[in-house]
Amino acid sequence: MEFVRPGGVYSWIVSPTKRISTPFLPSKHPTDLCPLCETEPETLRHFVLDCPLKATFWIYALPMINAPPSTTLDIVWDAIHLRFSSPLDFCAQNLPAIGLVLQTIWAMHWRCVLEGSTWNLTVANNHLMELKTRYNFLVPELNT
């Protein structure tokens, strides 16, 4: 068994150029292309935000966690890296809600890769709704 030095896993996770599926499942996904859209290399940013299928999901997911319309994917990316323009930003105040979206993306991505199924926006939305219902205390109230 190989042990990762302290910081090694974190360094791999936050590196924008590391591939996601290829190192873990070379027999299921032997290329560096995203296994879902098969058009671009699967970098971490592509895995989380920029894959067209996941970017569409974010468009639906952000309102589901009551994010303001001004919340962009670049703002979410900065939040994932704990970079905020203000400590009062939606993302700074609601990282657990963003975590529910990330958990959904993670679950749906690996479901597609491991089961060989296609990304399904309805299934992803339903998964997020289930998480939101189960962990309703993580999603902020809608400000009117």
Disulfide bonds with the S-S distance in Angstrom:
none
